[in-house]
Amino acid sequence: MSARGKTGAVATGKAVPPGMEVTLDAGSEGGAVMALPPDLVITLSGGGEWIGIGSIDAIQDSIYTFMVGPTPADSNQVGINWTYVRISAHTANPFVYAMSEVDSGYSLDNIAPGVPANLVVSPLADVLEISWNYDITATEDFQYFAIYRGGEAAFEPVHPDSTYSVTADTFFVDEQVERDVDYYYRVAAVDHNGNHSERTLAVQGRLVSLALDERSGVPGTFALHQNYPNPFNPSTTIRFDVPVATDIRIVMYDLLGREVVRLMDGRREPGYHSVVWNGRDRTGRYVPTGIYIARLMTPGYTKSIKTVLMK
């Protein structure tokens, strides 16, 4: 863009996300650089009042550049939000000044939001719960999360908008699932201008079929079943049977016998139960790849199983 003022100065601008770069061409006479006044004032408008956004000293240069940022509004896929610019040149005498013509430019919002972290899929009764970490307050123009579901770990959505579902929460409950079927989920963050973050890596989830005796209500003996999936990343489900009401403790240990995290510690009623380990220790940090021991302990029964975490 360009705008010529009374002094012959020309203001030009271009989009430089997230702002706009304005250049003033002071012009010349007879091949010599014009002597400019000592002060150049840049004013900005989004279509309403003019707002002073800065000034620079005139130092006999022919080109001056000023970064406008942020602009009143970003342009996006919906449309262009024009920003109008004019520049005034001032002398030591407040009554002697020159004003450029008005010109316009725009900035682009093409900056994607951050990627959601720590995606976990947990089986809960007849549904799968998907959860993740994301600081929504740190992203001013956050709009929603896009959830994608596929049938294999390497699945790729056909289009960013071909979502399975959307939510503004950091969790989602998938009720459209069948038992003994593997489902894979990926999540992306989307801002108000339609910019999508990169998608998370796919995480698997599955509901395991109930045994016939589980459907009858109460197990006949204590049992600790092999976790599923195994190997796993990032989470796995550990199922256990309790024939009578008693105190239950389930602890994860490393191969050196050190306690990693306590998954359960309290009284449980008779029934078929499960607990999910998300691969974190008691401080909330992810543990490294390796073999870990899950141990079920009651006053009269103890059993351990090996679990394998692979990243």
C-alpha positions as a Markdown table, in Angstrom:
| # | Residue | x | y | z |
|---|---|---|---|---|
| 1 | Met | 0.0 | 0.0 | 0.0 |
| 2 | Ser | 1.1 | 3.6 | -0.3 |
| 3 | Ala | -0.1 | 7.1 | 0.8 |
| 4 | Arg | 1.4 | 10.4 | -0.2 |
| 5 | Gly | 1.3 | 13.4 | 2.2 |
| 6 | Lys | 1.8 | 17.1 | 1.7 |
| 7 | Thr | 5.6 | 16.7 | 2.1 |
| 8 | Gly | 5.8 | 14.1 | -0.6 |
| 9 | Ala | 6.2 | 11.4 | 1.9 |
| 10 | Val | 4.9 | 7.9 | 1.0 |
| 11 | Ala | 3.7 | 5.4 | 3.7 |
| 12 | Thr | 3.7 | 1.8 | 2.7 |
| 13 | Gly | 2.8 | -1.3 | 4.7 |
| 14 | Lys | 2.6 | -5.1 | 4.5 |
| 15 | Ala | 1.3 | -7.9 | 6.7 |
| 16 | Val | 3.8 | -9.3 | 9.1 |
| 17 | Pro | 2.0 | -11.6 | 11.6 |
| 18 | Pro | 1.0 | -10.9 | 14.2 |
| 19 | Gly | 1.4 | -7.2 | 13.3 |
| 20 | Met | 1.9 | -5.0 | 10.3 |
| 21 | Glu | 5.1 | -3.3 | 9.1 |
| 22 | Val | 4.8 | 0.3 | 8.0 |
| 23 | Thr | 7.5 | 2.0 | 5.8 |
| 24 | Leu | 7.7 | 5.7 | 5.2 |
| 25 | Asp | 9.4 | 6.9 | 2.0 |
| 26 | Ala | 10.4 | 10.5 | 2.6 |
| 27 | Gly | 10.9 | 11.1 | -1.1 |
| 28 | Ser | 13.5 | 13.3 | -2.7 |
| 29 | Glu | 14.0 | 16.5 | -4.7 |
| 30 | Gly | 16.6 | 16.8 | -7.4 |
| 31 | Gly | 18.2 | 13.6 | -6.2 |
| 32 | Ala | 18.8 | 15.0 | -2.7 |
| 33 | Val | 17.1 | 13.6 | 0.4 |
| 34 | Met | 14.5 | 16.0 | 1.7 |
| 35 | Ala | 15.1 | 17.5 | 5.1 |
| 36 | Leu | 12.4 | 16.0 | 7.2 |
| 37 | Pro | 10.9 | 17.5 | 10.4 |
| 38 | Pro | 12.3 | 16.2 | 13.7 |
| 39 | Asp | 9.3 | 13.9 | 14.6 |
| 40 | Leu | 7.2 | 11.4 | 12.7 |
| 41 | Val | 3.9 | 10.2 | 14.4 |
| 42 | Ile | 2.2 | 7.0 | 13.3 |
| 43 | Thr | -1.6 | 6.8 | 14.0 |
| 44 | Leu | -3.8 | 3.7 | 13.5 |
| 45 | Ser | -7.5 | 3.0 | 13.0 |
| 46 | Gly | -9.5 | -0.2 | 12.8 |
| 47 | Gly | -12.3 | 1.8 | 11.2 |
| 48 | Gly | -13.2 | 3.9 | 14.2 |
| 49 | Glu | -11.2 | 6.5 | 16.1 |
| 50 | Trp | -7.5 | 7.2 | 15.3 |
| 51 | Ile | -5.1 | 6.0 | 17.9 |
| 52 | Gly | -1.5 | 7.2 | 18.2 |
| 53 | Ile | 0.7 | 4.1 | 18.4 |
| 54 | Gly | 4.2 | 5.6 | 18.4 |
| 55 | Ser | 6.6 | 8.1 | 17.0 |
| 56 | Ile | 10.2 | 8.0 | 15.6 |
| 57 | Asp | 12.8 | 10.7 | 15.2 |
| 58 | Ala | 13.4 | 12.1 | 11.7 |
| 59 | Ile | 17.1 | 11.7 | 11.0 |
| 60 | Gln | 17.4 | 12.7 | 7.3 |
| 61 | Asp | 16.8 | 9.2 | 6.1 |
| 62 | Ser | 14.8 | 8.5 | 3.0 |
| 63 | Ile | 13.1 | 5.3 | 4.4 |
| 64 | Tyr | 11.6 | 4.8 | 7.8 |
| 65 | Thr | 10.1 | 1.6 | 9.1 |
| 66 | Phe | 7.8 | 1.1 | 12.0 |
| 67 | Met | 6.3 | -2.2 | 13.3 |
| 68 | Val | 2.6 | -2.0 | 14.1 |
| 69 | Gly | 1.6 | -4.8 | 16.5 |
| 70 | Pro | -0.7 | -6.0 | 17.4 |
| 71 | Thr | -3.2 | -4.7 | 15.0 |
| 72 | Pro | -6.8 | -4.1 | 16.1 |
| 73 | Ala | -7.9 | -7.4 | 14.6 |
| 74 | Asp | -6.3 | -10.2 | 12.6 |
| 75 | Ser | -7.5 | -11.4 | 9.2 |
| 76 | Asn | -8.5 | -15.0 | 8.8 |
| 77 | Gln | -10.3 | -17.4 | 6.6 |
| 78 | Val | -13.6 | -15.6 | 7.2 |
| 79 | Gly | -12.4 | -12.3 | 5.8 |
| 80 | Ile | -9.9 | -9.5 | 5.9 |
| 81 | Asn | -9.9 | -7.0 | 8.8 |
| 82 | Trp | -8.3 | -3.9 | 7.4 |
| 83 | Thr | -6.2 | -1.6 | 9.5 |
| 84 | Tyr | -5.9 | 2.1 | 8.4 |
| 85 | Val | -2.6 | 4.0 | 8.8 |
| 86 | Arg | -1.6 | 7.6 | 8.5 |
| 87 | Ile | 1.7 | 9.4 | 9.4 |
| 88 | Ser | 2.1 | 13.0 | 10.4 |
| 89 | Ala | 5.4 | 14.9 | 10.2 |
| 90 | His | 6.0 | 17.6 | 12.8 |
| 91 | Thr | 8.3 | 20.5 | 13.2 |
| 92 | Ala | 9.4 | 22.5 | 16.2 |
| 93 | Asn | 6.5 | 24.8 | 15.4 |
| 94 | Pro | 3.3 | 23.0 | 16.4 |
| 95 | Phe | 1.4 | 24.8 | 13.7 |
| 96 | Val | 3.7 | 23.6 | 10.9 |
| 97 | Tyr | 3.2 | 19.9 | 10.1 |
| 98 | Ala | 2.3 | 17.6 | 7.2 |
| 99 | Met | -0.2 | 14.6 | 7.2 |
| 100 | Ser | 0.0 | 11.6 | 4.8 |
| 101 | Glu | -3.0 | 10.3 | 3.1 |
| 102 | Val | -4.7 | 7.3 | 4.7 |
| 103 | Asp | -3.7 | 3.9 | 3.6 |
| 104 | Ser | -4.5 | 0.4 | 4.8 |
| 105 | Gly | -3.1 | -3.0 | 5.5 |
| 106 | Tyr | -3.8 | -6.1 | 7.5 |
| 107 | Ser | -2.2 | -8.8 | 9.6 |
| 108 | Leu | -2.8 | -12.5 | 9.4 |
| 109 | Asp | -3.6 | -15.0 | 12.2 |
| 110 | Asn | -1.8 | -18.1 | 10.9 |
| 111 | Ile | -0.3 | -19.1 | 14.2 |
| 112 | Ala | -1.6 | -22.5 | 15.4 |
| 113 | Pro | -2.3 | -23.1 | 19.1 |
| 114 | Gly | -0.2 | -25.5 | 21.1 |
| 115 | Val | -0.5 | -29.3 | 20.9 |
| 116 | Pro | -2.5 | -31.1 | 23.7 |
| 117 | Ala | -0.3 | -33.2 | 25.9 |
| 118 | Asn | -0.4 | -36.5 | 27.9 |
| 119 | Leu | -3.4 | -38.1 | 26.0 |
| 120 | Val | -4.8 | -41.0 | 28.0 |
| 121 | Val | -7.7 | -43.4 | 27.2 |
| 122 | Ser | -9.3 | -45.1 | 30.2 |
| 123 | Pro | -12.1 | -47.8 | 30.1 |
| 124 | Leu | -15.0 | -47.0 | 32.4 |
| 125 | Ala | -17.8 | -49.5 | 32.7 |
| 126 | Asp | -19.4 | -49.3 | 29.2 |
| 127 | Val | -17.5 | -46.3 | 27.9 |
| 128 | Leu | -14.0 | -45.0 | 27.1 |
| 129 | Glu | -12.9 | -41.8 | 28.7 |
| 130 | Ile | -10.2 | -39.7 | 26.8 |
| 131 | Ser | -8.4 | -37.1 | 28.7 |
| 132 | Trp | -5.4 | -34.8 | 28.1 |
| 133 | Asn | -3.5 | -31.8 | 29.5 |
| 134 | Tyr | -3.8 | -28.3 | 28.0 |
| 135 | Asp | -3.6 | -24.8 | 29.5 |
| 136 | Ile | -6.6 | -23.2 | 28.0 |
| 137 | Thr | -6.0 | -19.9 | 29.9 |
| 138 | Ala | -2.7 | -19.5 | 28.2 |
| 139 | Thr | -4.3 | -19.4 | 24.7 |
| 140 | Glu | -6.4 | -16.3 | 24.4 |
| 141 | Asp | -8.2 | -17.3 | 21.2 |
| 142 | Phe | -8.7 | -21.0 | 22.1 |
| 143 | Gln | -12.1 | -22.3 | 20.8 |
| 144 | Tyr | -12.3 | -26.1 | 21.1 |
| 145 | Phe | -10.6 | -29.4 | 20.9 |
| 146 | Ala | -11.1 | -31.6 | 17.8 |
| 147 | Ile | -11.2 | -35.3 | 18.5 |
| 148 | Tyr | -10.4 | -37.9 | 15.9 |
| 149 | Arg | -11.0 | -41.7 | 16.1 |
| 150 | Gly | -9.6 | -44.4 | 13.9 |
| 151 | Gly | -9.2 | -48.2 | 13.7 |
| 152 | Glu | -5.4 | -48.4 | 13.7 |
| 153 | Ala | -2.5 | -46.6 | 15.3 |
| 154 | Ala | -1.3 | -45.0 | 12.1 |
| 155 | Phe | -4.7 | -43.6 | 11.1 |
| 156 | Glu | -4.7 | -40.1 | 9.6 |
| 157 | Pro | -7.9 | -37.9 | 9.3 |
| 158 | Val | -8.9 | -37.2 | 5.8 |
| 159 | His | -9.2 | -33.5 | 6.6 |
| 160 | Pro | -8.6 | -31.4 | 9.8 |
| 161 | Asp | -12.4 | -30.8 | 9.9 |
| 162 | Ser | -13.3 | -34.5 | 9.6 |
| 163 | Thr | -13.6 | -34.8 | 13.4 |
| 164 | Tyr | -15.2 | -37.6 | 15.4 |
| 165 | Ser | -16.4 | -35.0 | 18.0 |
| 166 | Val | -15.4 | -31.7 | 19.5 |
| 167 | Thr | -15.4 | -30.4 | 23.1 |
| 168 | Ala | -14.2 | -27.4 | 25.1 |
| 169 | Asp | -13.2 | -29.6 | 28.0 |
| 170 | Thr | -9.9 | -31.5 | 28.5 |
| 171 | Phe | -11.8 | -34.8 | 28.5 |
| 172 | Phe | -14.3 | -36.7 | 26.3 |
| 173 | Val | -16.5 | -39.7 | 27.0 |
| 174 | Asp | -17.0 | -42.0 | 24.0 |
| 175 | Glu | -20.2 | -43.9 | 24.5 |
| 176 | Gln | -20.2 | -45.3 | 20.9 |
| 177 | Val | -17.9 | -48.2 | 21.6 |
| 178 | Glu | -18.1 | -52.0 | 21.5 |
| 179 | Arg | -16.3 | -54.5 | 23.7 |
| 180 | Asp | -13.1 | -56.3 | 22.4 |
| 181 | Val | -12.6 | -53.7 | 19.7 |
| 182 | Asp | -9.5 | -51.5 | 19.5 |
| 183 | Tyr | -10.1 | -47.7 | 19.1 |
| 184 | Tyr | -7.4 | -45.1 | 18.5 |
| 185 | Tyr | -7.8 | -41.4 | 19.4 |
| 186 | Arg | -6.0 | -38.2 | 18.5 |
| 187 | Val | -6.7 | -34.7 | 19.7 |
| 188 | Ala | -5.9 | -31.2 | 18.3 |
| 189 | Ala | -6.6 | -27.7 | 19.6 |
| 190 | Val | -8.4 | -25.2 | 17.4 |
| 191 | Asp | -8.6 | -21.4 | 17.8 |
| 192 | His | -11.3 | -18.9 | 16.9 |
| 193 | Asn | -9.7 | -18.2 | 13.5 |
| 194 | Gly | -9.8 | -21.9 | 12.5 |
| 195 | Asn | -6.1 | -22.6 | 13.1 |
| 196 | His | -5.5 | -26.3 | 14.1 |
| 197 | Ser | -2.6 | -27.4 | 16.2 |
| 198 | Glu | -0.7 | -30.6 | 15.3 |
| 199 | Arg | -2.6 | -33.7 | 16.4 |
| 200 | Thr | -1.4 | -35.8 | 19.2 |
| 201 | Leu | 0.0 | -39.3 | 18.6 |
| 202 | Ala | -2.7 | -41.9 | 18.5 |
| 203 | Val | -3.5 | -43.6 | 21.8 |
| 204 | Gln | -5.4 | -46.9 | 22.0 |
| 205 | Gly | -8.4 | -47.9 | 24.1 |
| 206 | Arg | -10.5 | -51.0 | 24.4 |
| 207 | Leu | -13.3 | -52.4 | 26.6 |
| 208 | Val | -12.7 | -56.0 | 27.6 |
| 209 | Ser | -15.6 | -58.4 | 27.5 |
| 210 | Leu | -17.0 | -59.5 | 30.9 |
| 211 | Ala | -16.7 | -63.2 | 31.8 |
| 212 | Leu | -19.9 | -65.1 | 32.4 |
| 213 | Asp | -19.4 | -65.2 | 36.2 |
| 214 | Glu | -18.8 | -61.5 | 36.2 |
| 215 | Arg | -22.3 | -60.9 | 34.9 |
| 216 | Ser | -23.7 | -62.9 | 37.8 |
| 217 | Gly | -22.5 | -60.4 | 40.4 |
| 218 | Val | -20.0 | -61.7 | 42.9 |
| 219 | Pro | -16.7 | -63.6 | 42.3 |
| 220 | Gly | -16.0 | -66.8 | 44.2 |
| 221 | Thr | -12.3 | -66.1 | 44.9 |
| 222 | Phe | -9.8 | -63.3 | 45.0 |
| 223 | Ala | -8.0 | -62.8 | 41.6 |
| 224 | Leu | -5.6 | -60.3 | 39.9 |
| 225 | His | -5.9 | -60.5 | 36.2 |
| 226 | Gln | -3.2 | -59.7 | 33.6 |
| 227 | Asn | -3.4 | -56.0 | 32.7 |
| 228 | Tyr | -4.6 | -54.9 | 29.2 |
| 229 | Pro | -3.1 | -53.7 | 27.0 |
| 230 | Asn | 0.3 | -55.2 | 27.8 |
| 231 | Pro | 2.8 | -53.9 | 26.6 |
| 232 | Phe | 1.1 | -50.5 | 27.0 |
| 233 | Asn | 1.6 | -46.8 | 26.3 |
| 234 | Pro | 0.6 | -44.6 | 28.0 |
| 235 | Ser | -2.1 | -46.3 | 30.2 |
| 236 | Thr | -3.2 | -49.8 | 31.0 |
| 237 | Thr | -6.2 | -51.4 | 32.9 |
| 238 | Ile | -5.7 | -53.8 | 35.8 |
| 239 | Arg | -8.7 | -55.9 | 36.7 |
| 240 | Phe | -9.2 | -57.7 | 40.1 |
| 241 | Asp | -11.9 | -59.8 | 41.8 |
| 242 | Val | -13.0 | -59.3 | 45.4 |
| 243 | Pro | -15.3 | -62.1 | 46.9 |
| 244 | Val | -15.8 | -60.4 | 50.3 |
| 245 | Ala | -15.6 | -56.8 | 51.6 |
| 246 | Thr | -12.0 | -56.2 | 52.6 |
| 247 | Asp | -9.1 | -53.7 | 52.5 |
| 248 | Ile | -7.4 | -53.7 | 49.1 |
| 249 | Arg | -4.0 | -52.3 | 48.2 |
| 250 | Ile | -2.6 | -52.2 | 44.7 |
| 251 | Val | 0.9 | -50.9 | 44.3 |
| 252 | Met | 3.3 | -50.6 | 41.3 |
| 253 | Tyr | 6.9 | -51.4 | 41.9 |
| 254 | Asp | 10.0 | -51.2 | 39.7 |
| 255 | Leu | 12.3 | -54.2 | 39.3 |
| 256 | Leu | 14.4 | -53.1 | 42.2 |
| 257 | Gly | 11.4 | -53.4 | 44.5 |
| 258 | Arg | 10.9 | -49.6 | 44.9 |
| 259 | Glu | 7.4 | -48.4 | 45.2 |
| 260 | Val | 6.5 | -46.3 | 42.1 |
| 261 | Val | 2.9 | -45.4 | 42.8 |
| 262 | Arg | 0.0 | -46.6 | 44.9 |
| 263 | Leu | -3.0 | -47.1 | 42.7 |
| 264 | Met | -5.5 | -48.2 | 45.4 |
| 265 | Asp | -5.5 | -48.3 | 49.2 |
| 266 | Gly | -8.8 | -48.7 | 50.9 |
| 267 | Arg | -11.8 | -50.9 | 51.5 |
| 268 | Arg | -13.7 | -52.5 | 48.5 |
| 269 | Glu | -17.0 | -54.2 | 48.4 |
| 270 | Pro | -17.5 | -57.7 | 46.8 |
| 271 | Gly | -17.4 | -57.5 | 43.0 |
| 272 | Tyr | -15.4 | -57.2 | 39.9 |
| 273 | His | -13.2 | -54.1 | 39.9 |
| 274 | Ser | -10.6 | -52.4 | 37.8 |
| 275 | Val | -8.0 | -49.6 | 38.1 |
| 276 | Val | -6.1 | -47.7 | 35.5 |
| 277 | Trp | -2.4 | -46.9 | 35.7 |
| 278 | Asn | -1.4 | -44.0 | 33.5 |
| 279 | Gly | 2.4 | -44.7 | 33.6 |
| 280 | Arg | 3.2 | -42.0 | 36.2 |
| 281 | Asp | 4.8 | -42.2 | 39.5 |
| 282 | Arg | 3.5 | -40.8 | 42.8 |
| 283 | Thr | 4.8 | -37.3 | 41.9 |
| 284 | Gly | 2.9 | -37.2 | 38.6 |
| 285 | Arg | 5.9 | -37.7 | 36.4 |
| 286 | Tyr | 6.0 | -40.2 | 33.6 |
| 287 | Val | 8.2 | -43.3 | 34.3 |
| 288 | Pro | 10.7 | -44.6 | 31.8 |
| 289 | Thr | 10.2 | -47.6 | 29.5 |
| 290 | Gly | 10.6 | -50.9 | 31.4 |
| 291 | Ile | 9.0 | -53.7 | 33.3 |
| 292 | Tyr | 6.9 | -52.9 | 36.4 |
| 293 | Ile | 5.3 | -55.1 | 39.0 |
| 294 | Ala | 1.6 | -54.7 | 39.9 |
| 295 | Arg | 0.9 | -56.2 | 43.3 |
| 296 | Leu | -2.5 | -56.8 | 44.8 |
| 297 | Met | -2.5 | -57.2 | 48.6 |
| 298 | Thr | -5.3 | -58.0 | 51.0 |
| 299 | Pro | -5.2 | -59.4 | 54.6 |
| 300 | Gly | -5.3 | -62.9 | 53.3 |
| 301 | Tyr | -4.3 | -62.8 | 49.6 |
| 302 | Thr | -1.4 | -61.4 | 47.6 |
| 303 | Lys | -0.6 | -61.7 | 43.9 |
| 304 | Ser | 1.7 | -59.9 | 41.5 |
| 305 | Ile | 1.8 | -59.6 | 37.7 |
| 306 | Lys | 4.4 | -58.1 | 35.3 |
| 307 | Thr | 3.5 | -55.1 | 33.2 |
| 308 | Val | 5.6 | -53.7 | 30.3 |
| 309 | Leu | 5.6 | -50.0 | 29.5 |
| 310 | Met | 6.9 | -49.2 | 26.0 |
| 311 | Lys | 7.4 | -45.7 | 24.6 |
